[in-house]
Amino acid sequence: MLRIMVVGYPRSGTTLIAQHIAASLGIVCFPETHFFSSYFSGSLLHDVKTRVVRNNNISWTNFQKIFGSYSRKGRMISFDVAKASRNFFEFLDLVVDGLDGYSGWLEKTPAHIEYCEEIIESCKDIIVIGVIRKPSDAISSYLHVTSEFPAEWGGKKSFKYASERWVRYCEIIIRCQNYPTFVPVRYEEFVRNPAQIISRVADKLSLSLENSGYPDFPVYGFEKWKNNNGNVVSNRASKADLMLSESELIFCHERLDKVYGLTQSLL
């Protein structure tokens, strides 16, 4: 079964790219599960039951068979990244097995980039696509959405927090570029030519494309900030000039653009 994860900095086009790739390969595209961050925080029982089990009509008994025992607070009794990865992927396999016409799945949770090195090391057949976007655009979009939807995004974020997180995620992508099953994708290149980037992703991974053209962009009710995802392909103006101060823009262009330049290009 084909297994793909899409990870990256929030507001970097991960949803857009994930849905295009899933449609092109003819595989299931799951909503964000936040599995690994939930696993660490102890909220896995609630989060996965809500995001995956309920949304896909999967038997809760089957979920418990795969993931085993919980404490009274819903926390996994033990944690091992390799075992957790295998169990999680087995569970998603089970979901797809119950659907007609699909031979694989794609799971997109941007924050899973925090664990992708361990995931790749422990599960050799998983394909991970790391999405990276130019710092000024990614950071300003992230600051904007956390300002507009603070309750859903864990509060309004500062430039310092957002820029440090961007650097950390970019460094992970740079470290992972040598893994044969890891593919870095620059958002700006994807926007300019989605078909060409998807074709090169498929070629690098020896995959066959089943469909072409633009997919539909379903938006879940709790993700109001994604209402314009289908329009991202047209190069609209960035929020950088509105959200960032002059000194912050200079920092992005003089310091962070150099880090972005270390990521691999598919063109």
C-alpha positions in Angstrom: 0.0 0.0 0.0 1.2 3.5 -0.9 1.9 5.6 2.2 2.7 9.3 2.0 3.0 12.0 4.6 3.1 15.7 3.8 4.8 17.9 6.4 6.1 21.5 6.7 5.7 24.9 8.2 2.0 25.9 8.8 0.6 28.2 6.1 3.2 27.0 3.6 0.8 25.3 1.1 0.8 21.8 2.6 -3.0 21.4 2.1 -2.8 22.6 -1.5 0.1 20.3 -2.4 -1.3 17.3 -0.5 -4.6 17.4 -2.2 -3.0 17.8 -5.7 -0.7 14.9 -5.0 -3.5 12.6 -3.6 -5.7 13.4 -6.6 -2.9 12.8 -9.1 -2.0 9.4 -7.6 -5.7 8.4 -6.9 -5.2 7.9 -3.2 -7.1 8.9 -0.1 -6.2 12.3 1.5 -6.9 12.3 5.2 -7.8 15.3 7.3 -5.0 16.4 9.7 -4.7 13.9 12.5 -2.0 15.5 14.7 -1.2 12.0 15.7 2.3 12.4 17.0 1.8 15.7 18.9 -1.3 14.3 20.4 0.5 11.1 21.3 3.1 13.1 23.3 0.6 15.4 24.9 -1.7 12.5 26.0 -4.7 13.7 24.0 -4.5 11.0 21.3 -7.6 9.1 22.4 -9.8 12.1 21.9 -8.1 13.7 18.9 -7.8 10.6 16.7 -11.2 9.4 17.6 -12.6 12.7 16.5 -10.5 13.4 13.4 -10.1 9.9 11.9 -12.4 7.3 13.5 -15.6 9.4 13.4 -14.9 11.1 10.0 -14.3 7.7 8.3 -16.8 5.5 10.1 -14.1 3.2 11.5 -14.9 0.8 14.3 -13.6 2.0 17.6 -12.9 -1.6 18.5 -10.6 -2.0 15.5 -8.8 1.2 16.6 -8.3 -0.2 20.1 -7.0 -3.5 18.7 -4.2 -1.6 16.9 -3.3 0.9 19.6 -3.8 -1.0 22.7 -4.2 0.2 26.3 -4.7 3.7 27.7 -4.6 5.2 31.1 -7.7 6.7 32.5 -6.7 10.1 31.2 -6.4 8.8 27.7 -2.6 8.7 27.6 -0.8 5.9 25.9 0.8 3.7 28.7 4.1 3.5 26.8 5.6 5.4 23.9 8.1 4.4 21.2 8.3 6.4 18.0 9.0 3.3 15.8 6.2 1.3 17.2 3.8 4.2 17.2 4.6 4.9 13.6 4.0 1.4 12.5 0.7 1.2 14.5 -0.5 4.5 13.1 0.2 3.5 9.5 -1.4 0.1 10.0 -4.5 1.9 11.3 -4.6 4.2 8.2 -4.2 1.1 6.0 -7.2 -0.4 7.7 -9.2 2.8 6.9 -8.3 2.5 3.2 -9.0 -1.2 3.1 -12.6 -0.3 3.9 -12.9 2.0 0.9 -13.4 1.0 -2.7 -11.0 2.0 -5.4 -8.0 3.2 -3.4 -4.6 1.6 -3.1 -2.9 4.1 -0.7 -3.3 7.1 1.5 -1.8 10.5 2.2 -1.8 12.0 5.6 -1.0 15.8 6.0 -0.2 17.3 9.3 2.4 20.0 9.0 3.7 19.6 12.6 4.6 16.0 12.0 7.8 17.4 10.5 9.0 17.4 14.2 9.1 13.6 14.1 9.8 12.9 10.4 13.5 11.8 10.9 12.5 9.1 13.4 9.5 8.1 11.2 11.7 7.7 8.1 14.3 5.7 10.1 11.7 3.4 11.6 9.4 2.9 8.5 11.5 2.5 5.4 8.5 2.4 3.0 6.9 5.7 4.1 7.3 8.6 1.6 7.6 12.0 3.3 7.1 15.2 1.3 8.5 18.3 3.1 7.0 21.6 2.0 9.0 24.8 2.3 7.9 28.3 1.6 9.9 31.6 1.4 10.3 32.9 5.0 8.7 36.3 4.6 5.5 34.8 3.0 5.3 31.8 5.3 5.9 33.7 8.5 3.5 36.6 7.7 0.7 34.2 6.7 1.2 32.3 9.9 1.1 35.5 12.0 -2.0 36.5 10.1 -3.9 33.3 10.8 -3.0 33.2 14.4 -4.1 36.8 14.8 -7.4 36.1 13.0 -8.1 32.7 14.7 -6.2 32.7 18.0 -8.5 30.2 19.7 -8.0 27.6 16.9 -4.2 28.2 16.6 -3.2 28.3 20.3 -3.0 32.0 20.6 -1.6 34.9 18.6 2.1 34.3 17.8 5.1 36.7 17.8 7.5 37.2 15.0 10.3 35.7 17.2 8.3 32.5 17.8 7.2 32.2 14.2 10.7 32.9 12.7 12.4 30.5 15.1 9.9 27.8 14.2 10.4 28.4 10.5 14.2 28.0 10.9 13.8 24.8 12.9 11.5 23.2 10.3 13.7 24.3 7.4 16.7 22.8 9.1 14.8 19.5 9.5 14.0 19.5 5.7 17.7 20.2 4.9 18.8 17.3 7.1 16.2 14.9 5.5 17.1 15.7 1.9 19.5 12.8 1.6 16.9 10.2 2.5 15.7 8.4 -0.7 12.1 8.5 0.5 12.0 12.2 1.4 11.1 14.8 -1.2 11.5 18.6 -0.5 9.0 20.7 -2.4 9.3 24.5 -2.7 5.8 26.1 -2.5 6.8 28.9 -5.0 7.9 26.4 -7.6 4.7 24.4 -7.1 2.5 27.5 -7.6 4.3 28.3 -10.9 3.9 24.8 -12.3 1.9 22.3 -10.2 1.8 19.6 -13.0 5.6 19.7 -13.5 6.4 19.5 -9.8 4.0 16.6 -9.2 5.5 14.8 -12.2 9.0 15.2 -10.8 7.8 14.0 -7.4 6.3 10.9 -9.0 9.5 10.3 -11.1 11.8 10.6 -8.1 9.7 8.1 -6.2 8.9 5.8 -9.3 5.2 6.4 -9.0 2.6 6.4 -11.7 0.2 9.4 -12.1 -3.5 8.4 -12.5 -5.1 11.8 -12.9 -4.3 15.3 -14.0 -5.9 18.7 -13.5 -6.9 20.5 -10.4 -8.7 18.6 -7.6 -11.6 19.8 -5.5 -10.7 21.5 -2.3 -12.9 20.3 0.5 -12.8 22.5 3.6 -13.8 21.2 7.0 -16.1 23.4 9.0 -13.4 24.1 11.7 -10.8 25.2 9.1 -12.3 28.6 8.1 -8.8 29.9 7.2 -8.7 27.4 4.2 -11.7 28.8 2.4 -9.5 30.3 -0.4 -7.2 27.3 -0.8 -8.5 26.6 -4.3 -7.4 30.1 -5.4 -3.8 29.8 -4.1 -2.6 28.6 -7.5 -3.0 32.1 -8.9 -0.1 34.1 -7.5 -1.9 36.5 -5.2 0.0 39.2 -3.3 1.7 38.1 0.0 0.8 39.4 3.4 4.4 40.2 4.3 4.1 44.0 3.8 1.0 44.1 6.0 2.1 41.8 8.8 5.8 42.4 9.1 7.7 45.5 10.2 10.6 46.9 8.1 13.2 45.3 10.4 11.4 42.0 10.3 11.3 42.0 6.5 15.0 42.8 6.4 15.7 40.0 8.8 13.8 37.6 6.6 15.5 38.7 3.4 19.1 39.0 4.8 19.1 36.1 7.2 16.4 33.6 6.6 16.5 33.6 2.8 20.0 32.1 3.0 18.6 29.2 5.0 15.8 28.7 2.4 18.5 28.7 -0.3 19.9 25.5 1.2 16.8 23.5 0.3 16.8 21.4 -2.8 14.9 22.5 -5.9 12.9 20.1 -8.1 13.2 22.4 -11.1 
